[in-house]
Amino acid sequence: MTRVALVVLALVAAGCAGDAGPAGPALRQTAANLERIESAALSLSVRMEPKEGEEFGYEIDGPIRLGSDGELPVADVDYTQRANDEEETVRLVLAEDGTGFVERAGERTVLGESQLADLRESGALLGEDGLTTLGFEKWIDDPKLSGGPDGTEKVTADLDVAAAMAGLSALAGLLQQDVVLTAEQRRQVADAVEDSSFELLTGKDDRLLRRLALAFTLAADVPEDLRDALGDAVGASFSFELELDDVNEPVAVGG
């Protein structure tokens, strides 16, 4: 499978949960309703800025219809990768008839059966499980509920950075290694957090996810064993933003 297709696929999360007050039911309902989101205009941005070196990450923008029951998703998205002070955008199209291609600089590469099967079987955004692989309710503590824009409600919370990093480590191309931490290392991560934020927008009436954003920065001065576990994440700033518009509206895929 191409590197582009692998990176576009990746969106997995894990962690530990927090729950309090009226925000608790809002979070649980929004998490439970992820399986009800069938289509949307997707905007996803994932960025990492090391203390030394160039920022890198990727963005995905465009309409998608998520796969289910063994079917392929439908998508027409632009994928932009930033690395080594350079930027490249390609287009990924997954058509109604089950075919797909990647387009770069006007040249199309057709995805083969094995590549399409990888898409279908992956536990990621464009795989069979779709958005249900998100575990945002497990990344936070002390959530608070307030009013949001355009018929939404907003949940803000303290971010459990160790839990968030366990999820972010699964984002292909972002970290060099999986993040598996001991209990002591999780405490060390908490001590190393310089700043962090978490915000979620959910429909006030339908409890469908509209936006999920988190960010954090880790100090560069950490114990050596934690540095070995985190690699380039030490001293880095992260941001993750997912927005869903036109939820469950029809999806048009171009030719």
Secondary structure as a PSIPRED ss2 file (coil, helix, strand):
# PSIPRED VFORMAT (PSIPRED V4.0)

   1 M C   1.000  0.000  0.000
   2 T C   1.000  0.000  0.000
   3 R H   0.000  1.000  0.000
   4 V H   0.000  1.000  0.000
   5 A H   0.000  1.000  0.000
   6 L H   0.000  1.000  0.000
   7 V H   0.000  1.000  0.000
   8 V H   0.000  1.000  0.000
   9 L H   0.000  1.000  0.000
  10 A C   1.000  0.000  0.000
  11 L C   1.000  0.000  0.000
  12 V C   1.000  0.000  0.000
  13 A C   1.000  0.000  0.000
  14 A C   1.000  0.000  0.000
  15 G C   1.000  0.000  0.000
  16 C C   1.000  0.000  0.000
  17 A C   1.000  0.000  0.000
  18 G C   1.000  0.000  0.000
  19 D C   1.000  0.000  0.000
  20 A C   1.000  0.000  0.000
  21 G C   1.000  0.000  0.000
  22 P C   1.000  0.000  0.000
  23 A H   0.000  1.000  0.000
  24 G H   0.000  1.000  0.000
  25 P H   0.000  1.000  0.000
  26 A H   0.000  1.000  0.000
  27 L H   0.000  1.000  0.000
  28 R H   0.000  1.000  0.000
  29 Q H   0.000  1.000  0.000
  30 T H   0.000  1.000  0.000
  31 A H   0.000  1.000  0.000
  32 A H   0.000  1.000  0.000
  33 N H   0.000  1.000  0.000
  34 L H   0.000  1.000  0.000
  35 E H   0.000  1.000  0.000
  36 R H   0.000  1.000  0.000
  37 I C   1.000  0.000  0.000
  38 E C   1.000  0.000  0.000
  39 S E   0.000  0.000  1.000
  40 A E   0.000  0.000  1.000
  41 A E   0.000  0.000  1.000
  42 L E   0.000  0.000  1.000
  43 S E   0.000  0.000  1.000
  44 L E   0.000  0.000  1.000
  45 S E   0.000  0.000  1.000
  46 V E   0.000  0.000  1.000
  47 R E   0.000  0.000  1.000
  48 M E   0.000  0.000  1.000
  49 E E   0.000  0.000  1.000
  50 P C   1.000  0.000  0.000
  51 K C   1.000  0.000  0.000
  52 E C   1.000  0.000  0.000
  53 G C   1.000  0.000  0.000
  54 E C   1.000  0.000  0.000
  55 E C   1.000  0.000  0.000
  56 F E   0.000  0.000  1.000
  57 G E   0.000  0.000  1.000
  58 Y E   0.000  0.000  1.000
  59 E E   0.000  0.000  1.000
  60 I E   0.000  0.000  1.000
  61 D E   0.000  0.000  1.000
  62 G E   0.000  0.000  1.000
  63 P E   0.000  0.000  1.000
  64 I E   0.000  0.000  1.000
  65 R E   0.000  0.000  1.000
  66 L C   1.000  0.000  0.000
  67 G C   1.000  0.000  0.000
  68 S C   1.000  0.000  0.000
  69 D C   1.000  0.000  0.000
  70 G C   1.000  0.000  0.000
  71 E C   1.000  0.000  0.000
  72 L C   1.000  0.000  0.000
  73 P C   1.000  0.000  0.000
  74 V E   0.000  0.000  1.000
  75 A E   0.000  0.000  1.000
  76 D E   0.000  0.000  1.000
  77 V E   0.000  0.000  1.000
  78 D E   0.000  0.000  1.000
  79 Y E   0.000  0.000  1.000
  80 T E   0.000  0.000  1.000
  81 Q E   0.000  0.000  1.000
  82 R E   0.000  0.000  1.000
  83 A E   0.000  0.000  1.000
  84 N C   1.000  0.000  0.000
  85 D C   1.000  0.000  0.000
  86 E E   0.000  0.000  1.000
  87 E E   0.000  0.000  1.000
  88 E E   0.000  0.000  1.000
  89 T E   0.000  0.000  1.000
  90 V E   0.000  0.000  1.000
  91 R E   0.000  0.000  1.000
  92 L E   0.000  0.000  1.000
  93 V E   0.000  0.000  1.000
  94 L E   0.000  0.000  1.000
  95 A C   1.000  0.000  0.000
  96 E C   1.000  0.000  0.000
  97 D C   1.000  0.000  0.000
  98 G C   1.000  0.000  0.000
  99 T C   1.000  0.000  0.000
 100 G E   0.000  0.000  1.000
 101 F E   0.000  0.000  1.000
 102 V E   0.000  0.000  1.000
 103 E E   0.000  0.000  1.000
 104 R E   0.000  0.000  1.000
 105 A C   1.000  0.000  0.000
 106 G C   1.000  0.000  0.000
 107 E E   0.000  0.000  1.000
 108 R E   0.000  0.000  1.000
 109 T E   0.000  0.000  1.000
 110 V E   0.000  0.000  1.000
 111 L C   1.000  0.000  0.000
 112 G C   1.000  0.000  0.000
 113 E H   0.000  1.000  0.000
 114 S H   0.000  1.000  0.000
 115 Q H   0.000  1.000  0.000
 116 L H   0.000  1.000  0.000
 117 A H   0.000  1.000  0.000
 118 D H   0.000  1.000  0.000
 119 L H   0.000  1.000  0.000
 120 R H   0.000  1.000  0.000
 121 E H   0.000  1.000  0.000
 122 S C   1.000  0.000  0.000
 123 G C   1.000  0.000  0.000
 124 A C   1.000  0.000  0.000
 125 L C   1.000  0.000  0.000
 126 L C   1.000  0.000  0.000
 127 G C   1.000  0.000  0.000
 128 E C   1.000  0.000  0.000
 129 D C   1.000  0.000  0.000
 130 G H   0.000  1.000  0.000
 131 L H   0.000  1.000  0.000
 132 T H   0.000  1.000  0.000
 133 T H   0.000  1.000  0.000
 134 L C   1.000  0.000  0.000
 135 G C   1.000  0.000  0.000
 136 F H   0.000  1.000  0.000
 137 E H   0.000  1.000  0.000
 138 K H   0.000  1.000  0.000
 139 W C   1.000  0.000  0.000
 140 I E   0.000  0.000  1.000
 141 D E   0.000  0.000  1.000
 142 D E   0.000  0.000  1.000
 143 P E   0.000  0.000  1.000
 144 K E   0.000  0.000  1.000
 145 L E   0.000  0.000  1.000
 146 S E   0.000  0.000  1.000
 147 G E   0.000  0.000  1.000
 148 G C   1.000  0.000  0.000
 149 P C   1.000  0.000  0.000
 150 D C   1.000  0.000  0.000
 151 G C   1.000  0.000  0.000
 152 T E   0.000  0.000  1.000
 153 E E   0.000  0.000  1.000
 154 K E   0.000  0.000  1.000
 155 V E   0.000  0.000  1.000
 156 T E   0.000  0.000  1.000
 157 A E   0.000  0.000  1.000
 158 D E   0.000  0.000  1.000
 159 L E   0.000  0.000  1.000
 160 D C   1.000  0.000  0.000
 161 V H   0.000  1.000  0.000
 162 A H   0.000  1.000  0.000
 163 A H   0.000  1.000  0.000
 164 A H   0.000  1.000  0.000
 165 M H   0.000  1.000  0.000
 166 A H   0.000  1.000  0.000
 167 G H   0.000  1.000  0.000
 168 L H   0.000  1.000  0.000
 169 S C   1.000  0.000  0.000
 170 A C   1.000  0.000  0.000
 171 L C   1.000  0.000  0.000
 172 A C   1.000  0.000  0.000
 173 G C   1.000  0.000  0.000
 174 L C   1.000  0.000  0.000
 175 L C   1.000  0.000  0.000
 176 Q C   1.000  0.000  0.000
 177 Q C   1.000  0.000  0.000
 178 D C   1.000  0.000  0.000
 179 V C   1.000  0.000  0.000
 180 V C   1.000  0.000  0.000
 181 L C   1.000  0.000  0.000
 182 T C   1.000  0.000  0.000
 183 A H   0.000  1.000  0.000
 184 E H   0.000  1.000  0.000
 185 Q H   0.000  1.000  0.000
 186 R H   0.000  1.000  0.000
 187 R H   0.000  1.000  0.000
 188 Q H   0.000  1.000  0.000
 189 V H   0.000  1.000  0.000
 190 A H   0.000  1.000  0.000
 191 D H   0.000  1.000  0.000
 192 A H   0.000  1.000  0.000
 193 V E   0.000  0.000  1.000
 194 E E   0.000  0.000  1.000
 195 D E   0.000  0.000  1.000
 196 S E   0.000  0.000  1.000
 197 S E   0.000  0.000  1.000
 198 F E   0.000  0.000  1.000
 199 E E   0.000  0.000  1.000
 200 L E   0.000  0.000  1.000
 201 L E   0.000  0.000  1.000
 202 T E   0.000  0.000  1.000
 203 G E   0.000  0.000  1.000
 204 K C   1.000  0.000  0.000
 205 D C   1.000  0.000  0.000
 206 D C   1.000  0.000  0.000
 207 R C   1.000  0.000  0.000
 208 L C   1.000  0.000  0.000
 209 L E   0.000  0.000  1.000
 210 R E   0.000  0.000  1.000
 211 R E   0.000  0.000  1.000
 212 L E   0.000  0.000  1.000
 213 A E   0.000  0.000  1.000
 214 L E   0.000  0.000  1.000
 215 A E   0.000  0.000  1.000
 216 F E   0.000  0.000  1.000
 217 T E   0.000  0.000  1.000
 218 L E   0.000  0.000  1.000
 219 A C   1.000  0.000  0.000
 220 A C   1.000  0.000  0.000
 221 D C   1.000  0.000  0.000
 222 V C   1.000  0.000  0.000
 223 P C   1.000  0.000  0.000
 224 E H   0.000  1.000  0.000
 225 D H   0.000  1.000  0.000
 226 L H   0.000  1.000  0.000
 227 R H   0.000  1.000  0.000
 228 D H   0.000  1.000  0.000
 229 A H   0.000  1.000  0.000
 230 L H   0.000  1.000  0.000
 231 G H   0.000  1.000  0.000
 232 D H   0.000  1.000  0.000
 233 A H   0.000  1.000  0.000
 234 V C   1.000  0.000  0.000
 235 G C   1.000  0.000  0.000
 236 A C   1.000  0.000  0.000
 237 S E   0.000  0.000  1.000
 238 F E   0.000  0.000  1.000
 239 S E   0.000  0.000  1.000
 240 F E   0.000  0.000  1.000
 241 E E   0.000  0.000  1.000
 242 L E   0.000  0.000  1.000
 243 E E   0.000  0.000  1.000
 244 L E   0.000  0.000  1.000
 245 D E   0.000  0.000  1.000
 246 D C   1.000  0.000  0.000
 247 V C   1.000  0.000  0.000
 248 N C   1.000  0.000  0.000
 249 E C   1.000  0.000  0.000
 250 P C   1.000  0.000  0.000
 251 V C   1.000  0.000  0.000
 252 A C   1.000  0.000  0.000
 253 V C   1.000  0.000  0.000
 254 G C   1.000  0.000  0.000
 255 G C   1.000  0.000  0.000
